[in-house]
Amino acid sequence: RSAYDLESETFRVSYLAHEGMHFSDYKRYPKLQQPELEYRAKLVELATSEKTTHDLITQFARRGGRDRSVPHHFANNWVAQDMSRAVFDSESHVDDSARWRAVKPDKLRREARRVLEENDARLKKIGASTVERFLPEGGS
């Protein structure tokens, strides 16, 4: 407990909301693999953030990876790519923090919610109780 500032947005968003999404997803999508769980939890972080929205998206954009065996980095890559598509109509992810900071935080939060809602619809269509993965290998 002493390691966390329980009043901070970082604790509320990057710990509680993130981990809470995992618990929700474990019940709704019991076979979902770790990179997909991380992807969804990072979208929730963006959607529920207030003061840290720009910091989160630039962190995700700059710390992405293409290796599924490193779930957080792999998810960062796909969050950045999908948010870049939603916000900038770009097929590859934007990692320029100045471009992200030029976007109003409300728009970033709204787009993160929309991307997550679309993902929910997709997972339900695939089969909530059986879906294991949806993120393709690689990415930009």
C-alpha positions as CSV (number, residue, x, y, z in Angstrom):
1,R,0.0,0.0,0.0
2,S,2.8,2.4,0.8
3,A,4.1,2.0,-2.8
4,Y,1.0,3.7,-4.2
5,D,-0.5,7.1,-4.0
6,L,-4.1,6.0,-3.6
7,E,-5.4,9.4,-4.5
8,S,-3.5,9.8,-7.8
9,E,-5.0,9.4,-11.2
10,T,-2.2,7.0,-12.1
11,F,-3.4,4.7,-9.3
12,R,-7.1,5.1,-10.3
13,V,-6.5,4.7,-14.1
14,S,-3.4,2.6,-14.6
15,Y,-4.0,0.3,-11.7
16,L,-7.6,0.1,-10.7
17,A,-9.3,0.7,-14.1
18,H,-6.6,-1.4,-15.9
19,E,-6.8,-4.4,-13.5
20,G,-10.6,-4.1,-13.2
21,M,-10.9,-4.5,-16.9
22,H,-8.8,-7.7,-16.7
23,F,-11.2,-9.1,-14.0
24,S,-14.2,-8.2,-16.2
25,D,-12.7,-9.7,-19.3
26,Y,-11.8,-12.9,-17.5
27,K,-15.5,-13.5,-16.9
28,R,-16.7,-12.2,-20.3
29,Y,-14.0,-13.6,-22.5
30,P,-12.4,-16.5,-20.5
31,K,-10.0,-17.7,-23.2
32,L,-8.7,-14.3,-24.3
33,Q,-4.9,-14.3,-24.4
34,Q,-2.7,-11.9,-22.5
35,P,-1.8,-9.5,-25.4
36,E,-5.5,-9.0,-26.1
37,L,-6.3,-8.5,-22.4
38,E,-3.6,-5.8,-22.2
39,Y,-4.9,-4.1,-25.3
40,R,-8.4,-3.8,-23.9
41,A,-7.1,-2.7,-20.5
42,K,-4.9,0.1,-22.1
43,L,-8.0,1.4,-24.0
44,V,-9.8,1.6,-20.6
45,E,-6.9,3.6,-19.2
46,L,-7.2,6.1,-22.0
47,A,-11.0,6.2,-21.8
48,T,-11.0,6.8,-18.0
49,S,-8.0,9.2,-17.8
50,E,-8.4,12.9,-17.2
51,K,-5.0,14.6,-16.6
52,T,-2.8,11.8,-18.0
53,T,-4.5,11.2,-21.3
54,H,-1.7,12.7,-23.5
55,D,1.0,11.0,-21.4
56,L,-0.7,7.6,-21.7
57,I,-1.2,7.7,-25.5
58,T,2.4,9.0,-26.2
59,Q,3.7,6.3,-23.8
60,F,1.8,3.6,-25.6
61,A,2.9,4.9,-29.0
62,R,6.5,5.0,-28.1
63,R,6.7,1.8,-26.2
64,G,5.1,-0.5,-28.8
65,G,6.5,-3.8,-30.0
66,R,5.7,-6.5,-32.4
67,D,6.5,-9.6,-30.3
68,R,3.3,-11.3,-28.8
69,S,5.5,-12.8,-26.1
70,V,5.9,-9.3,-24.6
71,P,2.2,-8.6,-24.1
72,H,2.3,-5.0,-22.8
73,H,4.5,-3.8,-25.6
74,F,2.6,-5.7,-28.2
75,A,-0.7,-4.2,-26.9
76,N,0.9,-0.7,-26.9
77,N,1.6,-1.1,-30.6
78,W,-2.0,-2.1,-31.4
79,V,-3.5,0.6,-29.2
80,A,-1.4,3.2,-30.8
81,Q,-2.2,1.9,-34.3
82,D,-5.9,1.7,-33.7
83,M,-6.0,5.1,-32.0
84,S,-4.0,6.6,-34.9
85,R,-6.5,5.2,-37.3
86,A,-9.4,6.6,-35.2
87,V,-7.9,10.0,-34.6
88,F,-5.7,10.7,-37.6
89,D,-7.1,8.3,-40.2
90,S,-3.6,6.8,-40.4
91,E,-2.9,3.2,-41.2
92,S,0.3,3.2,-39.2
93,H,0.7,4.3,-35.6
94,V,1.7,7.8,-34.9
95,D,4.5,8.1,-32.3
96,D,5.0,11.9,-32.5
97,S,4.0,13.2,-29.1
98,A,3.4,16.7,-30.5
99,R,0.7,15.3,-32.8
100,W,-1.0,13.5,-30.0
101,R,-0.8,16.6,-27.7
102,A,-2.5,18.7,-30.4
103,V,-5.6,16.5,-30.0
104,K,-8.1,17.5,-27.3
105,P,-8.1,14.9,-24.5
106,D,-11.9,14.6,-24.7
107,K,-11.5,13.4,-28.3
108,L,-8.9,10.9,-27.3
109,R,-11.0,9.5,-24.5
110,R,-14.1,9.4,-26.8
111,E,-12.2,7.5,-29.5
112,A,-10.7,5.1,-27.0
113,R,-14.3,4.2,-25.8
114,R,-15.5,3.8,-29.3
115,V,-12.6,1.5,-30.3
116,L,-13.2,-0.6,-27.2
117,E,-17.0,-0.7,-27.9
118,E,-16.2,-1.9,-31.5
119,N,-13.9,-4.5,-30.1
120,D,-16.6,-5.7,-27.7
121,A,-19.0,-6.1,-30.6
122,R,-16.4,-8.0,-32.6
123,L,-15.5,-10.4,-29.7
124,K,-19.2,-11.2,-29.1
125,K,-19.6,-11.9,-32.8
126,I,-16.6,-14.2,-32.9
127,G,-17.9,-15.9,-29.8
128,A,-17.3,-14.5,-26.3
129,S,-16.7,-17.8,-24.6
130,T,-14.3,-19.1,-27.2
131,V,-12.3,-16.2,-28.6
132,E,-8.6,-16.4,-27.8
133,R,-7.0,-13.7,-29.9
134,F,-7.8,-10.9,-32.3
135,L,-4.6,-9.0,-32.6
136,P,-2.6,-9.9,-35.8
137,E,1.1,-10.6,-35.7
138,G,3.3,-7.6,-36.5
139,G,1.7,-4.2,-36.9
140,S,3.3,-0.9,-37.7
